[in-house]
Amino acid sequence: MRPESERSDWTDTDLLTNDAARERLEEAVGQLRAELDQRRTDGTAQDTIAELESRLARFQESLDELRRR
């Protein structure tokens, strides 16, 4: 076995399962929706809201794709 200093970082990397990725995306979507609701009521600039809406759409698209698997 190689010494610790020579081992690849990839040997100890955990890969997300589809279920774990879906759970994380569901949480992120919920948090982003809550943030958007707050920003809409507190007078945040429309360009910032549009950026958050775009991010939410991308997250939701990824989540929908994971749910189909």
mmCIF file as gemmi writes it, N, C-alpha and C atoms, coordinates in Angstrom:
data_model
loop_
_atom_site.group_PDB
_atom_site.id
_atom_site.type_symbol
_atom_site.label_atom_id
_atom_site.label_alt_id
_atom_site.label_comp_id
_atom_site.label_asym_id
_atom_site.label_entity_id
_atom_site.label_seq_id
_atom_site.pdbx_PDB_ins_code
_atom_site.Cartn_x
_atom_site.Cartn_y
_atom_site.Cartn_z
_atom_site.occupancy
_atom_site.B_iso_or_equiv
_atom_site.pdbx_formal_charge
_atom_site.auth_seq_id
_atom_site.auth_asym_id
_atom_site.pdbx_PDB_model_num
ATOM 1 N N . MET Axp A 1 ? 0.837 -1.181 0 1 0 ? 1 A 1
ATOM 2 C CA . MET Axp A 1 ? 0 0 0 1 0 ? 1 A 1
ATOM 3 C C . MET Axp A 1 ? 0.88 1.242 0 1 0 ? 1 A 1
ATOM 4 N N . ARG Axp A 2 ? 0.478 2.232 -0.788 1 0 ? 2 A 1
ATOM 5 C CA . ARG Axp A 2 ? 1.257 3.467 -0.876 1 0 ? 2 A 1
ATOM 6 C C . ARG Axp A 2 ? 1.108 4.3 0.392 1 0 ? 2 A 1
ATOM 7 N N . PRO Axp A 3 ? 2.108 5.083 0.695 1 0 ? 3 A 1
ATOM 8 C CA . PRO Axp A 3 ? 1.982 5.993 1.847 1 0 ? 3 A 1
ATOM 9 C C . PRO Axp A 3 ? 0.847 6.982 1.616 1 0 ? 3 A 1
ATOM 10 N N . GLU Axp A 4 ? 0.27 7.482 2.701 1 0 ? 4 A 1
ATOM 11 C CA . GLU Axp A 4 ? -0.856 8.415 2.637 1 0 ? 4 A 1
ATOM 12 C C . GLU Axp A 4 ? -0.583 9.589 1.703 1 0 ? 4 A 1
ATOM 13 N N . SER Axp A 5 ? 0.622 10.116 1.712 1 0 ? 5 A 1
ATOM 14 C CA . SER Axp A 5 ? 0.951 11.283 0.907 1 0 ? 5 A 1
ATOM 15 C C . SER Axp A 5 ? 0.924 10.995 -0.587 1 0 ? 5 A 1
ATOM 16 N N . GLU Axp A 6 ? 0.985 9.738 -0.98 1 0 ? 6 A 1
ATOM 17 C CA . GLU Axp A 6 ? 0.998 9.377 -2.398 1 0 ? 6 A 1
ATOM 18 C C . GLU Axp A 6 ? -0.34 8.843 -2.896 1 0 ? 6 A 1
ATOM 19 N N . ARG Axp A 7 ? -1.315 8.696 -2.012 1 0 ? 7 A 1
ATOM 20 C CA . ARG Axp A 7 ? -2.615 8.156 -2.421 1 0 ? 7 A 1
ATOM 21 C C . ARG Axp A 7 ? -3.437 9.221 -3.121 1 0 ? 7 A 1
ATOM 22 N N . SER Axp A 8 ? -4.211 8.797 -4.053 1 0 ? 8 A 1
ATOM 23 C CA . SER Axp A 8 ? -5.084 9.696 -4.789 1 0 ? 8 A 1
ATOM 24 C C . SER Axp A 8 ? -6.223 10.169 -3.903 1 0 ? 8 A 1
ATOM 25 N N . ASP Axp A 9 ? -6.614 11.423 -4.063 1 0 ? 9 A 1
ATOM 26 C CA . ASP Axp A 9 ? -7.759 11.947 -3.338 1 0 ? 9 A 1
ATOM 27 C C . ASP Axp A 9 ? -9.038 11.201 -3.714 1 0 ? 9 A 1
ATOM 28 N N . TRP Axp A 10 ? -9.079 10.665 -4.926 1 0 ? 10 A 1
ATOM 29 C CA . TRP Axp A 10 ? -10.28 9.993 -5.408 1 0 ? 10 A 1
ATOM 30 C C . TRP Axp A 10 ? -10.559 8.681 -4.699 1 0 ? 10 A 1
ATOM 31 N N . THR Axp A 11 ? -9.571 8.086 -4.064 1 0 ? 11 A 1
ATOM 32 C CA . THR Axp A 11 ? -9.793 6.789 -3.442 1 0 ? 11 A 1
ATOM 33 C C . THR Axp A 11 ? -10.756 6.871 -2.271 1 0 ? 11 A 1
ATOM 34 N N . ASP Axp A 12 ? -10.867 8.012 -1.622 1 0 ? 12 A 1
ATOM 35 C CA . ASP Axp A 12 ? -11.727 8.148 -0.456 1 0 ? 12 A 1
ATOM 36 C C . ASP Axp A 12 ? -12.971 8.989 -0.734 1 0 ? 12 A 1
ATOM 37 N N . THR Axp A 13 ? -13.224 9.3 -1.982 1 0 ? 13 A 1
ATOM 38 C CA . THR Axp A 13 ? -14.36 10.139 -2.323 1 0 ? 13 A 1
ATOM 39 C C . THR Axp A 13 ? -15.637 9.317 -2.355 1 0 ? 13 A 1
ATOM 40 N N . ASP Axp A 14 ? -16.663 9.83 -1.689 1 0 ? 14 A 1
ATOM 41 C CA . ASP Axp A 14 ? -17.978 9.199 -1.723 1 0 ? 14 A 1
ATOM 42 C C . ASP Axp A 14 ? -18.783 9.816 -2.852 1 0 ? 14 A 1
ATOM 43 N N . LEU Axp A 15 ? -19.43 8.992 -3.627 1 0 ? 15 A 1
ATOM 44 C CA . LEU Axp A 15 ? -20.29 9.468 -4.693 1 0 ? 15 A 1
ATOM 45 C C . LEU Axp A 15 ? -21.732 9.457 -4.202 1 0 ? 15 A 1
ATOM 46 N N . LEU Axp A 16 ? -22.485 10.487 -4.582 1 0 ? 16 A 1
ATOM 47 C CA . LEU Axp A 16 ? -23.888 10.541 -4.197 1 0 ? 16 A 1
ATOM 48 C C . LEU Axp A 16 ? -24.694 9.501 -4.949 1 0 ? 16 A 1
ATOM 49 N N . THR Axp A 17 ? -25.61 8.886 -4.258 1 0 ? 17 A 1
ATOM 50 C CA . THR Axp A 17 ? -26.577 8.034 -4.932 1 0 ? 17 A 1
ATOM 51 C C . THR Axp A 17 ? -27.672 8.946 -5.478 1 0 ? 17 A 1
ATOM 52 N N . ASN Axp A 18 ? -28.482 8.427 -6.375 1 0 ? 18 A 1
ATOM 53 C CA . ASN Axp A 18 ? -29.606 9.212 -6.891 1 0 ? 18 A 1
ATOM 54 C C . ASN Axp A 18 ? -30.529 9.64 -5.756 1 0 ? 18 A 1
ATOM 55 N N . ASP Axp A 19 ? -30.766 8.757 -4.802 1 0 ? 19 A 1
ATOM 56 C CA . ASP Axp A 19 ? -31.638 9.086 -3.678 1 0 ? 19 A 1
ATOM 57 C C . ASP Axp A 19 ? -31.071 10.222 -2.837 1 0 ? 19 A 1
ATOM 58 N N . ALA Axp A 20 ? -29.782 10.16 -2.553 1 0 ? 20 A 1
ATOM 59 C CA . ALA Axp A 20 ? -29.153 11.21 -1.751 1 0 ? 20 A 1
ATOM 60 C C . ALA Axp A 20 ? -29.153 12.539 -2.505 1 0 ? 20 A 1
ATOM 61 N N . ALA Axp A 21 ? -28.886 12.486 -3.793 1 0 ? 21 A 1
ATOM 62 C CA . ALA Axp A 21 ? -28.895 13.71 -4.596 1 0 ? 21 A 1
ATOM 63 C C . ALA Axp A 21 ? -30.299 14.306 -4.636 1 0 ? 21 A 1
ATOM 64 N N . ARG Axp A 22 ? -31.308 13.439 -4.775 1 0 ? 22 A 1
ATOM 65 C CA . ARG Axp A 22 ? -32.693 13.904 -4.801 1 0 ? 22 A 1
ATOM 66 C C . ARG Axp A 22 ? -33.064 14.574 -3.481 1 0 ? 22 A 1
ATOM 67 N N . GLU Axp A 23 ? -32.678 13.959 -2.379 1 0 ? 23 A 1
ATOM 68 C CA . GLU Axp A 23 ? -32.97 14.538 -1.063 1 0 ? 23 A 1
ATOM 69 C C . GLU Axp A 23 ? -32.321 15.908 -0.9 1 0 ? 23 A 1
ATOM 70 N N . ARG Axp A 24 ? -31.088 16.028 -1.327 1 0 ? 24 A 1
ATOM 71 C CA . ARG Axp A 24 ? -30.393 17.318 -1.217 1 0 ? 24 A 1
ATOM 72 C C . ARG Axp A 24 ? -31.031 18.378 -2.107 1 0 ? 24 A 1
ATOM 73 N N . LEU Axp A 25 ? -31.421 17.976 -3.31 1 0 ? 25 A 1
ATOM 74 C CA . LEU Axp A 25 ? -32.074 18.922 -4.215 1 0 ? 25 A 1
ATOM 75 C C . LEU Axp A 25 ? -33.443 19.342 -3.687 1 0 ? 25 A 1
ATOM 76 N N . GLU Axp A 26 ? -34.185 18.392 -3.105 1 0 ? 26 A 1
ATOM 77 C CA . GLU Axp A 26 ? -35.485 18.741 -2.521 1 0 ? 26 A 1
ATOM 78 C C . GLU Axp A 26 ? -35.312 19.776 -1.42 1 0 ? 26 A 1
ATOM 79 N N . GLU Axp A 27 ? -34.308 19.594 -0.598 1 0 ? 27 A 1
ATOM 80 C CA . GLU Axp A 27 ? -34.022 20.555 0.469 1 0 ? 27 A 1
ATOM 81 C C . GLU Axp A 27 ? -33.627 21.914 -0.111 1 0 ? 27 A 1
ATOM 82 N N . ALA Axp A 28 ? -32.771 21.893 -1.113 1 0 ? 28 A 1
ATOM 83 C CA . ALA Axp A 28 ? -32.321 23.142 -1.739 1 0 ? 28 A 1
ATOM 84 C C . ALA Axp A 28 ? -33.482 23.876 -2.401 1 0 ? 28 A 1
ATOM 85 N N . VAL Axp A 29 ? -34.372 23.134 -3.058 1 0 ? 29 A 1
ATOM 86 C CA . VAL Axp A 29 ? -35.536 23.739 -3.702 1 0 ? 29 A 1
ATOM 87 C C . VAL Axp A 29 ? -36.427 24.393 -2.644 1 0 ? 29 A 1
ATOM 88 N N . GLY Axp A 30 ? -36.654 23.716 -1.541 1 0 ? 30 A 1
ATOM 89 C CA . GLY Axp A 30 ? -37.468 24.274 -0.462 1 0 ? 30 A 1
ATOM 90 C C . GLY Axp A 30 ? -36.87 25.55 0.112 1 0 ? 30 A 1
ATOM 91 N N . GLN Axp A 31 ? -35.568 25.532 0.33 1 0 ? 31 A 1
ATOM 92 C CA . GLN Axp A 31 ? -34.886 26.716 0.862 1 0 ? 31 A 1
ATOM 93 C C . GLN Axp A 31 ? -34.939 27.873 -0.124 1 0 ? 31 A 1
ATOM 94 N N . LEU Axp A 32 ? -34.75 27.569 -1.389 1 0 ? 32 A 1
ATOM 95 C CA . LEU Axp A 32 ? -34.764 28.605 -2.411 1 0 ? 32 A 1
ATOM 96 C C . LEU Axp A 32 ? -36.16 29.201 -2.575 1 0 ? 32 A 1
ATOM 97 N N . ARG Axp A 33 ? -37.172 28.362 -2.499 1 0 ? 33 A 1
ATOM 98 C CA . ARG Axp A 33 ? -38.55 28.878 -2.571 1 0 ? 33 A 1
ATOM 99 C C . ARG Axp A 33 ? -38.838 29.818 -1.399 1 0 ? 33 A 1
ATOM 100 N N . ALA Axp A 34 ? -38.395 29.431 -0.21 1 0 ? 34 A 1
ATOM 101 C CA . ALA Axp A 34 ? -38.6 30.283 0.966 1 0 ? 34 A 1
ATOM 102 C C . ALA Axp A 34 ? -37.854 31.607 0.805 1 0 ? 34 A 1
ATOM 103 N N . GLU Axp A 35 ? -36.637 31.541 0.295 1 0 ? 35 A 1
ATOM 104 C CA . GLU Axp A 35 ? -35.865 32.767 0.075 1 0 ? 35 A 1
ATOM 105 C C . GLU Axp A 35 ? -36.552 33.662 -0.952 1 0 ? 35 A 1
ATOM 106 N N . LEU Axp A 36 ? -37.051 33.065 -2.014 1 0 ? 36 A 1
ATOM 107 C CA . LEU Axp A 36 ? -37.756 33.842 -3.038 1 0 ? 36 A 1
ATOM 108 C C . LEU Axp A 36 ? -38.998 34.526 -2.457 1 0 ? 36 A 1
ATOM 109 N N . ASP Axp A 37 ? -39.765 33.796 -1.666 1 0 ? 37 A 1
ATOM 110 C CA . ASP Axp A 37 ? -40.944 34.392 -1.04 1 0 ? 37 A 1
ATOM 111 C C . ASP Axp A 37 ? -40.556 35.593 -0.188 1 0 ? 37 A 1
ATOM 112 N N . GLN Axp A 38 ? -39.49 35.431 0.577 1 0 ? 38 A 1
ATOM 113 C CA . GLN Axp A 38 ? -39.019 36.527 1.43 1 0 ? 38 A 1
ATOM 114 C C . GLN Axp A 38 ? -38.551 37.713 0.585 1 0 ? 38 A 1
ATOM 115 N N . ARG Axp A 39 ? -37.779 37.44 -0.436 1 0 ? 39 A 1
ATOM 116 C CA . ARG Axp A 39 ? -37.25 38.51 -1.288 1 0 ? 39 A 1
ATOM 117 C C . ARG Axp A 39 ? -38.36 39.261 -2.015 1 0 ? 39 A 1
ATOM 118 N N . ARG Axp A 40 ? -39.397 38.538 -2.408 1 0 ? 40 A 1
ATOM 119 C CA . ARG Axp A 40 ? -40.516 39.19 -3.113 1 0 ? 40 A 1
ATOM 120 C C . ARG Axp A 40 ? -41.249 40.162 -2.196 1 0 ? 40 A 1
ATOM 121 N N . THR Axp A 41 ? -41.293 39.85 -0.905 1 0 ? 41 A 1
ATOM 122 C CA . THR Axp A 41 ? -42.016 40.711 0.027 1 0 ? 41 A 1
ATOM 123 C C . THR Axp A 41 ? -41.168 41.837 0.597 1 0 ? 41 A 1
ATOM 124 N N . ASP Axp A 42 ? -39.857 41.703 0.55 1 0 ? 42 A 1
ATOM 125 C CA . ASP Axp A 42 ? -39.016 42.739 1.161 1 0 ? 42 A 1
ATOM 126 C C . ASP Axp A 42 ? -38.474 43.773 0.177 1 0 ? 42 A 1
ATOM 127 N N . GLY Axp A 43 ? -38.95 43.723 -1.064 1 0 ? 43 A 1
ATOM 128 C CA . GLY Axp A 43 ? -38.563 44.756 -2.019 1 0 ? 43 A 1
ATOM 129 C C . GLY Axp A 43 ? -37.221 44.565 -2.687 1 0 ? 43 A 1
ATOM 130 N N . THR Axp A 44 ? -36.761 43.345 -2.754 1 0 ? 44 A 1
ATOM 131 C CA . THR Axp A 44 ? -35.494 43.051 -3.425 1 0 ? 44 A 1
ATOM 132 C C . THR Axp A 44 ? -35.601 43.409 -4.907 1 0 ? 44 A 1
ATOM 133 N N . ALA Axp A 45 ? -34.499 43.849 -5.471 1 0 ? 45 A 1
ATOM 134 C CA . ALA Axp A 45 ? -34.456 44.239 -6.883 1 0 ? 45 A 1
ATOM 135 C C . ALA Axp A 45 ? -34.923 43.094 -7.779 1 0 ? 45 A 1
ATOM 136 N N . GLN Axp A 46 ? -35.636 43.466 -8.829 1 0 ? 46 A 1
ATOM 137 C CA . GLN Axp A 46 ? -36.22 42.479 -9.734 1 0 ? 46 A 1
ATOM 138 C C . GLN Axp A 46 ? -35.159 41.608 -10.409 1 0 ? 46 A 1
ATOM 139 N N . ASP Axp A 47 ? -33.989 42.161 -10.708 1 0 ? 47 A 1
ATOM 140 C CA . ASP Axp A 47 ? -32.958 41.333 -11.352 1 0 ? 47 A 1
ATOM 141 C C . ASP Axp A 47 ? -32.458 40.243 -10.412 1 0 ? 47 A 1
ATOM 142 N N . THR Axp A 48 ? -32.398 40.525 -9.115 1 0 ? 48 A 1
ATOM 143 C CA . THR Axp A 48 ? -32.003 39.507 -8.143 1 0 ? 48 A 1
ATOM 144 C C . THR Axp A 48 ? -33.068 38.431 -8.048 1 0 ? 48 A 1
ATOM 145 N N . ILE Axp A 49 ? -34.319 38.837 -8.037 1 0 ? 49 A 1
ATOM 146 C CA . ILE Axp A 49 ? -35.416 37.875 -7.993 1 0 ? 49 A 1
ATOM 147 C C . ILE Axp A 49 ? -35.401 37.002 -9.25 1 0 ? 49 A 1
ATOM 148 N N . ALA Axp A 50 ? -35.17 37.612 -10.401 1 0 ? 50 A 1
ATOM 149 C CA . ALA Axp A 50 ? -35.109 36.859 -11.655 1 0 ? 50 A 1
ATOM 150 C C . ALA Axp A 50 ? -33.982 35.838 -11.619 1 0 ? 50 A 1
ATOM 151 N N . GLU Axp A 51 ? -32.856 36.21 -11.051 1 0 ? 51 A 1
ATOM 152 C CA . GLU Axp A 51 ? -31.722 35.277 -10.94 1 0 ? 51 A 1
ATOM 153 C C . GLU Axp A 51 ? -32.092 34.091 -10.04 1 0 ? 51 A 1
ATOM 154 N N . LEU Axp A 52 ? -32.752 34.372 -8.921 1 0 ? 52 A 1
ATOM 155 C CA . LEU Axp A 52 ? -33.172 33.301 -8.022 1 0 ? 52 A 1
ATOM 156 C C . LEU Axp A 52 ? -34.22 32.404 -8.679 1 0 ? 52 A 1
ATOM 157 N N . GLU Axp A 53 ? -35.133 32.991 -9.44 1 0 ? 53 A 1
ATOM 158 C CA . GLU Axp A 53 ? -36.13 32.202 -10.158 1 0 ? 53 A 1
ATOM 159 C C . GLU Axp A 53 ? -35.471 31.299 -11.19 1 0 ? 53 A 1
ATOM 160 N N . SER Axp A 54 ? -34.463 31.8 -11.853 1 0 ? 54 A 1
ATOM 161 C CA . SER Axp A 54 ? -33.736 31.001 -12.831 1 0 ? 54 A 1
ATOM 162 C C . SER Axp A 54 ? -33.022 29.83 -12.147 1 0 ? 54 A 1
ATOM 163 N N . ARG Axp A 55 ? -32.409 30.102 -11.023 1 0 ? 55 A 1
ATOM 164 C CA . ARG Axp A 55 ? -31.724 29.044 -10.267 1 0 ? 55 A 1
ATOM 165 C C . ARG Axp A 55 ? -32.737 27.993 -9.815 1 0 ? 55 A 1
ATOM 166 N N . LEU Axp A 56 ? -33.892 28.456 -9.311 1 0 ? 56 A 1
ATOM 167 C CA . LEU Axp A 56 ? -34.931 27.532 -8.874 1 0 ? 56 A 1
ATOM 168 C C . LEU Axp A 56 ? -35.391 26.652 -10.034 1 0 ? 56 A 1
ATOM 169 N N . ALA Axp A 57 ? -35.569 27.232 -11.198 1 0 ? 57 A 1
ATOM 170 C CA . ALA Axp A 57 ? -35.991 26.459 -12.373 1 0 ? 57 A 1
ATOM 171 C C . ALA Axp A 57 ? -34.962 25.379 -12.719 1 0 ? 57 A 1
ATOM 172 N N . ARG Axp A 58 ? -33.678 25.72 -12.646 1 0 ? 58 A 1
ATOM 173 C CA . ARG Axp A 58 ? -32.63 24.727 -12.938 1 0 ? 58 A 1
ATOM 174 C C . ARG Axp A 58 ? -32.624 23.613 -11.889 1 0 ? 58 A 1
ATOM 175 N N . PHE Axp A 59 ? -32.754 23.993 -10.619 1 0 ? 59 A 1
ATOM 176 C CA . PHE Axp A 59 ? -32.803 22.99 -9.552 1 0 ? 59 A 1
ATOM 177 C C . PHE Axp A 59 ? -34.009 22.077 -9.749 1 0 ? 59 A 1
ATOM 178 N N . GLN Axp A 60 ? -35.154 22.677 -10.05 1 0 ? 60 A 1
ATOM 179 C CA . GLN Axp A 60 ? -36.375 21.898 -10.221 1 0 ? 60 A 1
ATOM 180 C C . GLN Axp A 60 ? -36.26 20.953 -11.408 1 0 ? 60 A 1
ATOM 181 N N . GLU Axp A 61 ? -35.646 21.412 -12.471 1 0 ? 61 A 1
ATOM 182 C CA . GLU Axp A 61 ? -35.439 20.554 -13.643 1 0 ? 61 A 1
ATOM 183 C C . GLU Axp A 61 ? -34.569 19.35 -13.283 1 0 ? 61 A 1
ATOM 184 N N . SER Axp A 62 ? -33.503 19.584 -12.547 1 0 ? 62 A 1
ATOM 185 C CA . SER Axp A 62 ? -32.633 18.48 -12.123 1 0 ? 62 A 1
ATOM 186 C C . SER Axp A 62 ? -33.379 17.527 -11.206 1 0 ? 62 A 1
ATOM 187 N N . LEU Axp A 63 ? -34.166 18.078 -10.307 1 0 ? 63 A 1
ATOM 188 C CA . LEU Axp A 63 ? -34.939 17.253 -9.385 1 0 ? 63 A 1
ATOM 189 C C . LEU Axp A 63 ? -35.957 16.409 -10.134 1 0 ? 63 A 1
ATOM 190 N N . ASP Axp A 64 ? -36.641 16.999 -11.081 1 0 ? 64 A 1
ATOM 191 C CA . ASP Axp A 64 ? -37.609 16.249 -11.882 1 0 ? 64 A 1
ATOM 192 C C . ASP Axp A 64 ? -36.931 15.102 -12.625 1 0 ? 64 A 1
ATOM 193 N N . GLU Axp A 65 ? -35.744 15.36 -13.149 1 0 ? 65 A 1
ATOM 194 C CA . GLU Axp A 65 ? -34.986 14.327 -13.858 1 0 ? 65 A 1
ATOM 195 C C . GLU Axp A 65 ? -34.626 13.179 -12.91 1 0 ? 65 A 1
ATOM 196 N N . LEU Axp A 66 ? -34.186 13.505 -11.709 1 0 ? 66 A 1
ATOM 197 C CA . LEU Axp A 66 ? -33.854 12.45 -10.733 1 0 ? 66 A 1
ATOM 198 C C . LEU Axp A 66 ? -35.071 11.649 -10.328 1 0 ? 66 A 1
ATOM 199 N N . ARG Axp A 67 ? -36.203 12.302 -10.229 1 0 ? 67 A 1
ATOM 200 C CA . ARG Axp A 67 ? -37.431 11.591 -9.833 1 0 ? 67 A 1
ATOM 201 C C . ARG Axp A 67 ? -37.894 10.616 -10.91 1 0 ? 67 A 1
ATOM 202 N N . ARG Axp A 68 ? -37.559 10.877 -12.167 1 0 ? 68 A 1
ATOM 203 C CA . ARG Axp A 68 ? -37.942 9.995 -13.264 1 0 ? 68 A 1
ATOM 204 C C . ARG Axp A 68 ? -37.085 8.724 -13.309 1 0 ? 68 A 1
ATOM 205 N N . ARG Axp A 69 ? -35.981 8.716 -12.645 1 0 ? 69 A 1
ATOM 206 C CA . ARG Axp A 69 ? -35.075 7.545 -12.688 1 0 ? 69 A 1
ATOM 207 C C . ARG Axp A 69 ? -35.534 6.461 -11.765 1 0 ? 69 A 1
